[in-house]
């Protein structure tokens, strides 16, 4: 059974962390604090996170530098990063955030409902991703343990996984259309991230088919 998703909150100001916790508590997920970029990188060494909310302006290692380290690590490079900033230096500053690997860039003060909704999208995707990976791992184990299993025996299990993934793909397609119509500058990046994740899951599922394993 999938555990609660972990959300990493990175900000050097305790009052900002408290505010984020208050906003995101309704999601009923595990919220993990980090008061600096260094603390965030340590947390990422041992735990898996659905999404990272990262303050840009921090003493020492700022948000851009922290994101660069996250994206260089194979373990963490695919974790979505939402940048939070109290200042707005215009499009060049925003572009730097996307160049650093952010999927979204939100200026403070932000609408709590909007932030919660955006985080919820990535939590939902993460949870479905975990469920599909667990089912795929169980199927792969079954195939490995019973070398006599044939396509006829495996196909019902694969069909069930494919149907579940198709449901997620349908939801993501509807979400992508909503994002495409949004004036939010982070919409395109968010939609692209969703599409890449689902394409990877679909490819992994197809690789489990008996015929594909022999190629």
N, C-alpha and C positions, 0 to 999 in steps of 0.2 A: 504493500500500500504506500502511495506517495506521501511523504511527509510535507509539512508546511514549507512553503518557499521562503528563502532568506533574502532579505533586501538590505543592501549595505548603504548606510547613511554616512556621508563624509563631510564634516564641517568643523572648523576650529572653534566655533562659538556654541557653547552648550545650549543657549536659548534657541538657536536655530535648530539644533537637533531635537529639542523638546517639541518645537512647533511641527517638525516633520513627523515625529512619532504621533502627535495628536491627529494630524491629517490622515496618516496611513493606518492608524490603529483599526479603522473600520474594515480593512481588508483581511484582518485576522491572520496575518502572516508573521514570520519571525523577523523583527527589526534589529539589525546589528549596528552599533555605533562605532565610528572611527573619528578621532579628533584631529587627524592629520593624514597626509598622503602616506607617510611611513606606516601608520597604524592600519590603513586600508590595505596596503600591500601585504602586511603580515596576516591579516584576516583572510585574504585571498589565497594564501598558501595552503590553508587547511579546509576551508569551507567552499561550497558551491553556492552561487548567488543567482537569483533570477534577474536582478537589475541593480545597478549602482546609481545612487543620487550623489553627485559629486560637486561640491562647491568649487568655484573657480578661484576666488581670491582667498588664499591661505598662506600664512607665513611659511618660509622654508620651501618645501615642495608644493607648488601650486597645483590647481586642478589639471592644467594642461600637461604638466610633467608627469603627474600621477597617472593620467590616462595613457600617456605614451608608454609607461612601464607596463601597464595592464595589457595593452595591445601587443606588446612584444612577447608576452608569455603565452605559450601554446595553450596552457590550461585555462587562461582567462580571456583570451583575445576575442571570444565571441559573446562575452557578457555585455548586454546593452548598457550604455552609460548615458544618463541624462544629466547634463550640466546645469547647475543653478548659479546665477550670478546676481549680485546687487547693483551692478553697473552695466551700462550699455554704451559700448564704444562704436556702435554702428555695425554695418555688414561685415567689415574686415574682422572684427572681434568674433562675430558669430561664425564666420567661415573658419576661423582658427579652431573653434570648438569642434566643428564637423571634421576638419582635417585631422584633429587629434583622435577621432574615432567615436565621437558622440552620435547617438541616434536622435537626440533632441537637445534643445538649448532653451532654457526658460529663465526669463528675467524676473527678479524679485521687485516688488511683491507680486506673487503669482496667485491665481485663482485656485484655492484648495481643491475644488471639485475637479478642475481640469487636470491638476497634478495627480490626484488619486486615480482618475480615469486612465491616464496614460500609463501609470505604474501597473494598474490592473491588467492592461493589455499584455504586458510582458510577463507578469506573474501567470496569467492564464496560459500563455504560450509555453512557458517553462514547465508548468504542471503537465500539460498535454504531452510535451516532449519527453518528460520523465516516464509517463505512463507507457508511451509507445516504445521507449527504449527497454523498459522492463519486460514488456510482452515480447519484443523482438529477441531479447537475451534468453528468455525462457524457451522460445521456439528454436533458437540456434542450439541451445543445450540439448533439447530433445532430439534434434537432427543428428547431433554429434554422438549422443549416447546410443542411439538405435540406428546403426548403419543400414538396416534393412528397410527403413522407412522410404516410401515411394512418393512420387508426385501426388498420387491420389489421396494419400494420407495427410500430406502436408498442406495441400491446397485449401481445405476448409479453414485451417488456422491462419494461413496467409490471407485468405479472403476476408476473414474477420478483422485482421489488422489493417488491411487495405481499406475496408469500409470505415473503420474508425478514423483513419488518416484522412479519408475523403471528406468526412464530416468537418474535421479541423480545417481542411483546405477551403471548404465552402464558407466557413465562418471568416477565415482570413481574407478570402476574396471580397466578401461584403465589407470587411473592415478597410481593406485597401481602397475600395471605391470611396468610402467615407473620407479617408485620409487624402485622397486625390482631390476632393472637393473642398478641403480645408485650407484656409489662408495661412495656417501655421507653417512656418518655414521648416519645421522639423518633420513635417508629414511625409515628404518623399523619402527621407532617410529611414523613418520608421517602417514604411511600407516595404522598402527594399530589404530591410533586415528580416521582416516576416517572410518574404518570398524566398530568401536564401535559406532560412532555417527549414522551411517546409520542403523545399527542393532537396535538401540534404537528407531529410527523413524519408522522402519518397525513394530516393536513390538507394538508401540503406535497406529499405524494405524490399525493393526489387532484387537486391543482391542476395536476399535470403532464399529466393526461389530455387528449388533443386537444380533446375537447368542452368541457372546463373552461377551457381557455386562451382560448377565444373569447368567454367570458362576462365 
